[in-house]
Amino acid sequence: MAMETESTAGSLAERVEHAVALAETDREGGCTALQAAILAEAYETEDVKAKEEAIAKLCELYAAMGNADALQALLDTLKPFFAKIAKAKVAKIVRGVLESLSKIEGTVERQIALCQSVVEWAQQEKRTYLRQRVQSRLASLYLFKENYSQAITLINALLSEVKRLDDKLLLVEIHLLESKAHHALMNMPKAKAALTAARTAANAIYVPPASQGAIDMQSGILHAEEKDYKTAYSYFFEAFEQFSSLDDPRAMACLKYMLLSKIMGDQAEEVNGLINTKGGLKYVGPEVEAMKAVAAAYTTRSLHDFEAVLESHKESLAADRITESHFKSLYDTMMQHNLSRIIEPYTRVQIDYIAKEINLPQPLVEQKLSQMILDKKLNGTLDQGAGCLDIFEDAAADTVYPKALETVASMSLVVDRLHSKAEQLA
């Protein structure tokens, strides 16, 4: 009987090996052979191991073929097999299928639908471990789709549940998602609080390099939002080191944010040096070239060049919400500096002249000048009837009134003390 089991296990492993070899030349034939091996009625330890390999290879083939329907149907096909194996293995297989589906472009809606289906099945089967991890993935998909209300609702429900179970690693992942959601909504206090909670949970356990890199990357993003670009750069560098050692594609984003920190921190001249390092050269591509062009435009302080770079590298720069928001701020700052330089010699100057000098539409220049006056960055007024800007000289600060207030306060203190002494003598 033992020999018969060994023979069956061996034959199933051989069938899987043959199917994998077939897939190299005939993908469709390989997929059919792998499906047959997975559906075989064999559940010994070696059989299960062979089936796991077959499932992993089948997912890889479907992802390469872009067959999202087959991947979606695969989980339903595997449910009888799931009933015969350990829950931890089921969780690993399900996450593998979801990961393969995510490699196919334009399948976010399918991923959400599949995650919701798996969550329902896991609830029915009382598979808490699997359900929580799939719900975490579902929350990240909601974030990607910018459905923040659903993401935060799901995250809050998960947090209360996972805290009771004290699953620190999952807690780190959920707190990171919470921080990203609140950052997307520009609720910085809550984003920072969630990140602090993630760090606290991470300090109590061993955190895989990928998770540590994600924490450092989010830390850098939040510091950049607070204009602390020096600290942001150090966090992005740590995250880049972690992701680069794992060949994680997020290393590319970290390098881009490192370059962004240098530009925003008025150190654009260091960008070329960073790109030409061993780590930087590994990721040279359209996004790095775009950042290099932005740094060059910023160095020349030319708004026209800066606009041209943003337009020519629109796909690389505008697709990222973080770089887009920072470059908007940088554009405003550059425009403000250019306007201040142009109007500096004058006490009264025509707005159309300023617009010609800066090579921008007059309404846009007028709007920016109004904003600078309201923000008290420019001491002047717009004469819209004459189409001119009147600039006032900065009046010297009047020190008489503050000093008079200080004198009155000091005299009041002296009188109070004299009064208290008189009361003691009486």
Residue pairs with C-beta under 8 A, 6 or more apart in sequence:
5 44
6 46
8 42
8 44
8 47
9 42
9 44
9 45
9 46
9 47
9 50
10 46
12 37
12 40
12 42
12 46
12 47
12 50
12 51
13 46
13 49
13 50
15 33
15 36
15 37
15 40
15 50
16 34
16 37
16 50
16 51
16 53
16 54
16 57
18 33
19 30
19 33
19 34
19 36
19 37
19 54
19 57
20 30
20 34
20 53
20 57
22 29
22 30
22 33
23 29
23 30
23 31
23 33
23 34
23 57
23 61
24 30
27 61
27 64
27 65
30 57
30 61
31 58
31 61
31 62
31 70
34 54
34 57
34 58
34 61
35 58
35 77
37 50
37 51
37 54
38 51
38 54
38 55
38 58
38 77
38 78
38 81
39 77
40 47
40 51
42 51
43 84
43 85
48 84
48 85
48 89
51 81
52 89
52 93
55 74
55 78
55 93
55 96
55 97
56 96
58 74
59 71
59 74
59 96
59 97
59 99
59 100
60 100
62 68
62 70
62 71
62 74
62 100
63 71
63 100
63 101
63 103
63 104
66 104
68 101
68 104
68 107
68 110
71 97
71 100
71 101
71 104
72 101
72 110
72 114
74 97
75 94
75 97
75 114
75 117
75 118
78 93
79 121
82 90
82 93
87 127
87 129
87 130
88 129
90 127
90 130
91 127
91 129
91 130
91 133
94 118
94 130
94 134
95 133
95 134
95 137
98 111
98 114
98 115
98 118
98 134
98 137
101 107
101 110
101 111
101 114
102 111
108 141
108 144
108 145
111 141
112 138
112 141
112 142
112 145
115 134
115 135
115 137
115 138
115 141
116 138
118 130
118 131
118 134
119 131
119 134
119 135
119 138
122 128
122 130
122 131
122 134
123 131
128 165
132 158
132 161
132 162
132 167
132 170
133 170
135 154
135 158
136 158
136 170
136 173
136 174
136 177
138 154
139 151
139 154
139 155
139 158
139 174
139 177
139 181
140 151
140 177
142 148
142 150
142 151
142 154
143 151
143 177
143 180
143 181
143 184
146 184
148 181
148 184
148 185
151 177
151 181
152 178
152 181
152 182
155 174
155 177
155 178
155 181
158 174
159 171
159 174
159 175
159 178
162 170
162 171
162 174
163 171
168 201
168 202
168 204
168 205
169 205
169 207
169 211
171 197
171 198
171 201
172 198
172 201
172 202
172 205
172 207
172 211
172 215
173 211
175 194
175 195
175 197
175 198
175 201
176 194
176 195
176 198
176 211
176 214
176 215
176 218
178 190
178 194
178 197
179 191
179 192
179 194
179 195
179 198
179 218
179 222
180 191
180 218
182 188
182 190
182 191
182 194
183 191
183 218
183 221
183 222
183 225
184 321
188 222
188 225
188 226
191 222
192 222
195 215
195 218
195 219
195 222
198 215
198 218
199 215
202 211
202 212
202 215
207 215
209 242
209 245
209 246
210 242
210 243
210 246
210 248
212 242
213 238
213 239
213 242
213 243
213 246
213 248
213 250
213 254
214 239
214 250
216 235
216 236
216 238
216 239
216 242
217 235
217 236
217 239
217 250
217 253
217 254
217 257
219 235
220 231
220 232
220 233
220 234
220 235
220 236
220 239
220 254
220 257
220 261
221 232
221 257
221 322
223 229
223 231
223 232
223 235
224 232
224 257
224 260
224 261
224 264
224 322
224 326
227 264
229 261
229 262
229 264
229 265
230 261
230 265
232 257
232 261
233 258
233 261
233 262
233 265
236 254
236 257
236 258
236 261
237 254
237 258
239 250
239 254
240 251
240 254
240 255
240 258
240 279
241 279
242 248
243 249
243 250
243 251
243 254
244 251
244 279
244 282
251 283
252 283
252 285
252 287
253 320
255 274
255 279
255 280
255 283
255 288
256 287
256 288
256 291
256 320
256 323
257 322
257 323
258 274
259 271
259 274
259 275
259 288
259 291
259 292
259 295
260 291
260 322
260 323
260 326
262 268
262 270
262 271
262 274
262 295
263 271
263 291
263 294
263 295
263 298
263 330
264 326
264 329
264 330
268 295
268 296
268 298
268 299
269 295
269 299
271 291
271 292
271 295
272 292
272 295
274 280
275 281
275 284
275 288
275 292
280 288
286 313
286 315
286 316
287 316
289 313
289 316
290 309
290 313
290 316
290 317
293 309
293 312
293 313
294 306
294 309
294 310
294 313
294 317
294 327
296 305
296 309
297 305
297 306
297 308
297 309
298 306
298 330
298 334
301 334
301 337
301 338
303 331
303 334
303 335
303 338
303 358
303 359
303 360
304 359
306 330
306 331
306 334
307 331
310 317
310 318
310 327
310 331
317 323
317 324
317 327
318 324
332 368
335 358
335 360
335 368
336 368
336 372
336 377
338 358
339 354
339 358
339 365
339 368
339 369
339 372
340 378
342 349
342 354
342 357
342 358
343 349
343 354
343 378
343 389
343 391
346 391
347 390
347 391
347 392
347 393
348 388
348 389
348 390
348 391
349 388
349 389
349 391
350 387
350 388
350 389
351 362
351 365
351 366
351 369
351 382
351 387
351 388
351 389
352 362
352 387
354 365
354 369
354 389
355 361
355 362
355 364
355 365
358 365
366 382
369 378
369 380
369 382
369 389
370 382
372 378
373 379
373 380
373 381
373 382
378 391
379 391
379 392
379 393
379 394
380 389
380 390
380 391
380 392
381 389
381 390
381 392
382 388
382 389
382 390
383 389
383 390
